[in-house]
Amino acid sequence: MIPLTLDFSLTQGRFTLAVRARAEANVVGLVGPSGAGKTTVLDTIAGLRRPERGEIRIGRRVLYSSAEGVDLPPRRRHVGYVPQDVALFPHLNVRRNILFAANRGGTLPFERVVGILEIETLLDRSVAGLSGGERQRVAVARALLSGPDILLLDEPLAAVDVELRQRIVPYLRRVRDEIGVPMMYVSHDAGEVQALADVAIRLEAGRVVGNGHPGTTMARNGT
């Protein structure tokens, strides 16, 4: 469990994102309708977009602060990011995809991560032959091996069917419970968020309109 402080604004064309929220949880769900700014929030935490003002903190680490003149580059933010398009390297097999991150300074044992996600039998396979659920687990493993302070997951199960989602969610719970890396989890699925998150932050039109228990937040504002 780690305190997460988001207090920043940025403008993209006609869209303005102004986020002010604090959460202390193992998993923070980030919810809201399409176009609310959820992916932009993750991009900003990861350092892929630069705010105009404000601050972003993970625990005591300042990732960005306009007041303090801090803007860490992505490689120094210790953030593991699994975007909607998991973007595995097609020329590398599964093992080498995962180890790519470990070679950049990860601290978690390779065998432990692979075991928790149950992808041992996939290690020597080409990523081209993986199912959607297998690709997601490999992408999560690669992100974890980078040794992140927080894992950002942008609708990781959006491309898989309901039955497969029900099989993958337990793997994510194991990551939460056994590895203990805090997560921010974007999803439109209320069941996923309530199964994984301790706290949910709801965005609408670039503003925070709810921050609290997932069931209460999502029931009050809709899914």
N, C-alpha and C positions, 0 to 999 in steps of 0.2 A: 504494500500500500504506500502510495507516494502522493504528496500534495501537487496538484496541477493548477497553475494560475494562468489564465488567458485573459488579457486585457489589451486589445489592439484593434486597429481599424485599417482598412485598405479599400481602395476604389479600383474597380475594373470596368472601364466604360461607364455604363449607366448604373452598374451594380455597386453598392457600398456594403461592405461587411464590417460590422461594429460588434465585436464580441467582448463581453465581460462576464466571466464565470470562474468559479473556483470549485474544485472537487478534490476530495481525498478518498480514493477508492482503489481497489484492485483492477476493476474494469469500469471505464466510463463509456456509456452508450451515447452516441451522437446521432440524433434522430431529427426528422423533419421532412417536408415535402421536397421533391426534385427542384433544384434551383435555389434552395435555401442558403447554400454556402458551405455545406458539410465538407466536401472534398477540398475546398479552398482553405478551410480551417486546418485540415491535415497537411496540405501543402505548405502552409505557413509555419506550422510547428516544425516540419521537416527542413525548413529553410529554402524551399523551392519558390516561395513567393515572399516578398519583403513588405511588411506593414509600413504605413506612413507614420505611425506613432504607437506607443504603448509598450507592453512587455509580455514576455512568455517565460515562465519558469517551470521547471520540473524539479520538485523538491527545492533544494537550495541553489541549484544550478540555473543561472540566467542564460537563456538561449538568445533572447533579444530584449533590448531595452533602449528605447530612444533617449530616455533621460540619462542613462549611464553610458551611452555610446557603444553598446554591445550588440553585435550581430554576427553570431558564430556561423561559419560556413557549414553546409550540410554534413560534411565528413567529421566535424567536431561536435555535432549535436548529440551523438549517441542515441539516435532514433532509428528504429527498425520500421520500414514502411512497406506494406503489401498493398499496392494500388489495385484498382478494379481489374486492370490488365496486368496479370502477374509478371509478364515480361521475363520469363526464364530464358537463359542463353541457349539458342537452338543448337549451337555447335558443341555444347558441353553436355555430358550425361548428367544424371541426377546427382551423383556423388560430387562431381566437379562444380556443379551449380551451387550446391550447399557449401562446399569448401571455399568457394570464391569469397564468401563473406568472412569465413573463419580466418582466412589468410590476411584479412585486413584488421585483425586484432580482437576477434571474439574470445570470450573467456569461458563460455559454457562448453562442457564436454560433448563432442560430436556424437558419441554413442548414446548419451542420455537423451539428447534432442531427437535423434532418429528413432530411438526406442519409444519415447512418449508419443510421437506422431505415427508410429508403426509404419515406417517406410523403408525398413531394412531390405525388403525384397525388391525395392525399386532402384536401388543405388546404382546398378550397372546398366540401367535402361536409358534409352534416348528419351528426352523430354517430349519429342514429337508423338510418342505413342501413349502418353499419359492421359488418363481421364481428367475431367474438370476438377473433381475432388482430389485426385492425386496431385495435380498441379498446385492446388491451393496449399496442400500440406507441405509440399516441397518448398513453395515460396515462404511459408511461415518458418520452416526450418532454416532457410537461408537468412531470413531476417533475424532470427534468434541467435544464430552463430556469429552475428556481428557484435554481440554483447550490448544490446540496447538498454537504455534507462527506461524506455517506453516503446511499446509496439503499436503502430498505427495500422488498423485494418479497415480498408475502404470497401464496404459491401463484399466481403470475401466469398459469400455464398450466393450472390445474385445470379450467377450463371449456371447453377446446378439445381436439379429438381428437388422437390420437397423431401422425398425419401432419402436422397443423398445428404441433404442438409441435416436431417435428423441423425445421420451417422457421423457427420463431421463435427457437429457442436460438441460432443463429448471430448474430442481431441483438443478443442480449444479450452474446454474446462480443465483438462489435464495441464495444459500450458499455464493457465491461471493458477491452479492449485499446487502443482508440483515444481514448476520452475519459478513462479512468483514474479514474473516480469509484468508490470502494469500495462494495461492495454486501453486504447481508445478505439471503440468499435462502432463503425458506421453501418446502419442497416435500416431498411424499411419494415423489417419483419419484427413485430412486437414480441413474438415467441422467442426469437433468438436473443433479443436484447434482454428480456426478462430472465432468460436462462443463464446469461453470462454476466450481466452488468450489475454493479452495486448502486450506481447512480446513472441517471440519464439527463443529458442536456438537450433541450429541444430548440432548434433554430427555425425561424420563419422569416423570409425576406431579409436575411442577413443579420437578424437580431436574435438574442437569446430570449425566449418566452417561457422557458421552464427549466428547472434544475432541481432534481430531487430523486426520490425513489422511482425506479423505472415504471412500475405499475401505475403509480399515481400520476406521474408526469405524462405518460402516454395515454392514459384513460381521460385525463382532463383536457388534453389538447387533440386527441385523436391520433391515428397512426398514419 
